[in-house]
Amino acid sequence: MVNKALQVKLGNWTLDNPIIPASGTFGFGFDHAKYYDLNILGSISFKGTTLNASEGNPNPRICEVSQGMINAIGLQNPGVDHIKKYELVQLKSIFHKKVIANIAATDIDSYVQIVQKLNDEIIIGIYEINVSCPNVNKGCLKFDSDPQALTALVKAIKKVAKKPIYVKLSPQVTDIVLMAKTAEQAGADGLVLINTMPGMRIDINTRKPILGNKIGGMSGPALKPIALRAIYLCSQNVKIPIIGSGGVSSPEDVIEMMCAGATAIQVGSANLVDPYACFKIIQALPQLMHKLKINKLVDIIGKAWK
């Protein structure tokens, strides 16, 4: 039975709860389906999808840091055509809600082609336009730091997209509020804040970088204060919904991000530490809401500044 106190809305789309596994930390859900019924989730943001197959970065691809991890997967995926033919077909058989399609490219035309190929997929509810890839060697960062480039990209996608588009922004910019407002003014239907922060580790024995790509994206609890700041500032300056992401691993984190201004929450690296992370958060939310005297989650969105 759906607990209406947990329901949130992203535009016209009502989610049973705000919890969404973040792209790149949940694959296409198949591996996690053996642990629990995925339909308890609000949605799933599936693995970053590119126009053609991508092998990703060389190993090692993951290393630990205090209060988090650094990954340099590099958007490894079989390409949009394969994903349509195989992964999405399998996902439909186990997940009966709409999902979020995370897409990435290095040029506007490739983004547009991916969207056109996915437009007929009924299971997709939102396009998550990833313009903030910190662990690839070329491409999308220009769209995240250049207002003119981001405007051109969003407008081009909006011309062909048959579903709402949410732009996933990076914290590695001088003014994230400017980029959020730019995305909104160009026609974005929502935002995802934030992606990982660039970081690295060095092996003191070899004196060399640990990651094969040398630099990767840092995630985990250490990222949460940075994400909260971005959500807090941007939510006061845009009218479109925000999906919060960055360091969420508990129901308390969810409440904190929603108070900052997020409508829904993505859970990322916590899934890699504990495959039950999202399940546990959803199960624990009602008890925490009762303790904090929260009747409905929608009541606390932006409470920190409203």
N, C-alpha and C positions, 0 to 999 in steps of 0.2 A: 504494500500500500504506500502511495506517495505521501510524504509529509509536506503539506503545503507551506509550512513555516520555513522550509528550506528552499523553496522555489525562488528562482531569479529569472529575469528576462534580458536577453540580448536582442534588442530590437523587438521583432515580433515572435522571436523564438523563446519559448519557456523551457527552462531546464529544471529538472526535478531537484537539483541541488547545484551549488556553484563549483563543484570539484571536477577538474579536468586534468588528466595526465598530460604533461607537456610533451610537445613533439621532441623526438630524439631520445626520450627516456622510457618509452612504452612500446616502441616498434609499431606494429599494427594490432596490438592487443592479444595476439595468439598465445604468446608465452605466459601472459598473466591470466588468461582465461582458465588455466588449470588450478588457479588459487581461489578464485571467487567468480560469481556471476558478474560480468562486466556491466550489466544493465543497471547496477546500483549507481554507476557513475553519472554525473551530469552530462558529460560528453567525453570524447577522446580527440586529442590533436595528434593525428598520425604522423609517422616519420617524414621528415623533410623530403619533398619530391622535386626532382629536377626534370628537365625535358628529356634528356638522355641519361642512360645509366652512368653512375659515378662510383668509382672504386674507393673514394675517400682518401684520407691521408695515410702515410706509412705508420707502422707500429714503432714504438708504443703509442697508444692513443689516449690513455687515461692515466692520471697520477693523482695522488692524494695531496691535499694541503690542509692546514689547520682550518677547521670549521668549513670544510668543503672539498671540492675536487676540481681538477682541470681536465676538460676533454678536448680532443682534437680529432674527432671522428671524420669531419670533412664532408658531411652530407652524403655519406655512402647510401645509395639506393639503386634499385633496378631500372629507374626511369618511369615516366608517367604511363606509358602504354602498358608496360608489364604490370604496374600497380593496378590499373583499371581492370586488366584481364584476370589477375590472380588474387592479389592482396585484398582488394575491395570486395571481390566476390566472397572470399572466405570471411572477411570481417562482417559482411551482411548476415552471414549464417549464425553468428554468435552475438552480435550487437544490434539491437533493434531500435536505436535512436539515431539521430543525426550526429555526424562527426565534423571535425574541423580539419580542413586540408591545408597543411603547411607547405607552401611552395617557395622555391628559391631559384634564382637565375642570375646571370651576369649581365643581361641586357634586357631592354623592355620587350622586344619581340619574343624572346623565350618565355618571359612571364605570361605574355598574352596567349601564346600557343598552349601553355600548360592549362590555363584557365579555360580556353576553348575546348580542350580535350576532356576536361572534368565537368563541364557545364551540365551534361546529361546525367550525372550521377546523383540520384535521388538521396542517397545516404549523406551527401555533403550538405551541411547547413551554412557553413561559413568558409571563406578563403582567408587563411592567415598568411599575409604577404610578408615573407621573411626578408627584410632588407638589412639585417644586422648580424651577419655571420662572422664571428670573430676568429674562427678556426679554418677559414679557407684562404688561399693565397691570392685570390683575385675576386673582383666582382662587387657584391652588393653594398659594401660600406659607402660607396659614393651616394647611393640613394638615401642613406640614413643621415648623411651629414650635409648634403647639399639640397636646400629647399627647392631649387628649380628642378633638379633631377627627380626628387621625390614627387613633386607636383606632376611632372610629365608622366612618371610611372603610374601613379594612382589614376590619373585621368585616362590613360590608355587602357588600363585594366577595367575601369568602370564602364568603358564603352562596350565591352564584350561580356562582362561578368553577369551571370544570371542569378548570382547569390551575393549576399553582403560581403564586403571585404574589410578585414581588420588588419591594420599595419603593425607589424612587430618591430618596435624601435629598440635601439641600442642606448645604453647609458653613456657610451663613449662619444659624447658630443658636448659642445660648449653650452648649448641651450636646448634641452630636451623639450621644454614647453614650446619653443618656436617650431620644432619638428612636429610636435603633436598637433599644433594649430595648422601647420602647413598641410598635414595629412587630412585633417578635417575639412579644410577649405577646398582641397582638391577633390573631395567627394568620398573619403573613407567613411565607412559605417561604424567603425570602432577601432580601438587600439589594443595592442598587447604590450604591457610594460612589466618587466624589461627582458631583454636577452642577457646572455652572460657577459662578463667583463673579461677583456683579454688579460692573460697572465701566463706565467711560465715557472718551471722548476729546473734547478741545475743539480746534477749528481756530483757531489763534492769529491767522490773517488775518481771519476773519469774526467771531471771538470767540464762536462758537456751537458747540454740540455737533455732532460729526461724524455720529453716527447719527440716523436719522430718528426713532427711538424714544427718543433721548437716552441711554438706559441699555441695556446688553446684558449678555450672559454672557461672562466672560473664560475662555478655555481656552488650552491649549498647555503647554509645558514649565514655565512659572512656576507652574502649578497643581499640579504633581506633589508637592511637599513637603506641601502642604495635604491632598491626597488620601491620601498615605502615613500622615500622622498620624491621619486619620479611620479608615482601615482598621486600623491598628495598635491603636488604642484600642477600636474597636467589636468587632473579632474576638476580643478577650479577654473580652468581656462578653456575647456572644450565641453561640448554638450553631448558628445557621442559616448557610448559605454566603453569601459576599460576592463580588460581581463588582466588581473595582476599575476605576476610570476617572478619568482626569485627567492629562493631560500625557504619555501614553505614546507613544513614537515609536521605540523600539528594543527589542531582546531583553533588554538590560540592565535597562530599565525594567520589563519583564515580571517578571523574576526578583526585582527589588526589591519590587514590589507583592505578589508571592506570598509572599515572606518576611515581609512585614508582616501577611499573613493572608488575602489574596484567593485565591479558588479559580479564577476566570476573570478575563480582562482585556478591557476595552473600549478600542478605539483610536478616538479622536475626530478632532480637528482635523488630525492628521497625514495623514489621508486627503485632506484638502483641499489640502495642500501637495504630497503625492506619492500618486497613485492606487494605487501599488504598495506602500504602506506596510505593510499587513497581510500581504501576500504575502512581502515581504522579511523581516519579523519571524519568520514561521513557518519560512521557509527557513533562517534563521540560528540559530534556537533550539537545534537539536541540537549544532551546533558549540560554542556557548557553554556548553551543559550539559556537554559533554565537557571543556572547558577548566576548568570549575568543579567537576568531578567530581560532577555531579548525575546519578544514575541515572534517576530518575523525577521529573517535576515535582511530583507529589503529595507527595513527601518533604519539600519545602521550604515548604509552606503553613504560615504562622505561625512559621517557624523563628526569626524575630527575637525572639520572646518565649517560645517553648516551651522 
